[in-house]
């Protein structure tokens, strides 16, 4: 849940900034900026913790390192896309689909007790999936839908 701090702190700072500099609370901008910073941060993690992220994937997936880097680039691109009103809605839809698909890797990772930071099997296992990852995925999906589709 530590990652959600990035989302919420960015949102609050952006919201306060829009109130101070624009004289109004800009929820649409602030919500999308929060998700942009969050998703770019997680996209960059694909390049720092690539071995651990490759371990998350089911065994039947070939070229794991390609997919780690590719999904990192996708995440960074999606973050940028959320900031452009003309492509925000389609970006949000695709990002929600991405979050659902990534959850499959999270299930596999939890079963294998992957620690992405150490690239070994010392991770917390299934309790992490249910106590942290599933609630976080639900928050990310709801946030993306609300700010990327509903308010758009």
Secondary structure, 3 states (H helix, E strand, C coil): CHHHHHHHHHHHHHHHHHHHHHCCCCHHHHHHHHHHHHHHHHHHHHHHCHHHHHHHCCCCCCCHHHHHHHHHHHHHHHHHHCCCHHHHHHHHHHHHHHHHHHHHHHHHHHHHCCECCCCECCCCCHHHHHHHHHHHHHHHHHHHHHHHHHCC
